[in-house]
Amino acid sequence: MIGDEAVSQIHTTEGEKTMTGRLDGKVALITGGARGQGAAEVRAFTAEGATVIVADVLVDEAKQVASECGAAAVPVALDVTDERNWERVAAEIRSEHGRLDVLVNNAGVLALTPIETTSLADYERVIAVNQTGVFLGMRAAIPLMEGNGGSIVNVSSVGGLAGMPMMFAYVASKFAVRGMSRTAAVELAPRGIRVNSVHPGGVETPMLQELGLPPDLMTQAAPLGRLARPEEVAALVLFLASDESSYCTGSEFVVDGGLVAGVPRPSNLQF
């Protein structure tokens, strides 16, 4: 039921067929929604009937994504590292919608440096966005989901499953997201709130391009031999946001082209 294209369900009422989306009536907040993977999630969610708060520090880009998706997408300025920002956005959601059904903690940053040359400032910046931002987001979402249940999807990484050179702060933050998601899932299950983590490998996003990595580095590492399209990750996130995943919580969902499964077969190996 997960695919690149939006999938709708057909319901019959008094002999007539009507199309309904997989997220009809749901209110969702997606951080880092202005571009790349987050923007793909916004498009997928609105296509399936959700009202989506497009949250980002890149306000102009968030407005552009929202305009492409119509009235169902609402751009909001949000610095995920700022506690008061979260309080403001949570208050706006309560006032406008009365509840939140889905939170996708998607915002993230990456710094490529060896351990010995990683400055404390750079380390703390990555931790603030990738780890503290997830904590603040979950904490803000819980009261808005109370009584109605909900789904929290925390975007980690394959860097939250295995060590990776030159990514000390990033890997530390993504391993933390993995543990935070499991703990929150256990704590929030009695309140009907599900929490899962998603672990993408290399994805074709502006962030990856800005790092200046050799183009073939990630594609050669994955057995499928290519980067993921943002829409492929968004499809998995959509599944976890929907009621189709109603029995999934505390789990780690990997979308990495086989990267963590093992070393890819050399192209010249014949058998």
Disulfide bonds with the S-S distance in Angstrom:
none
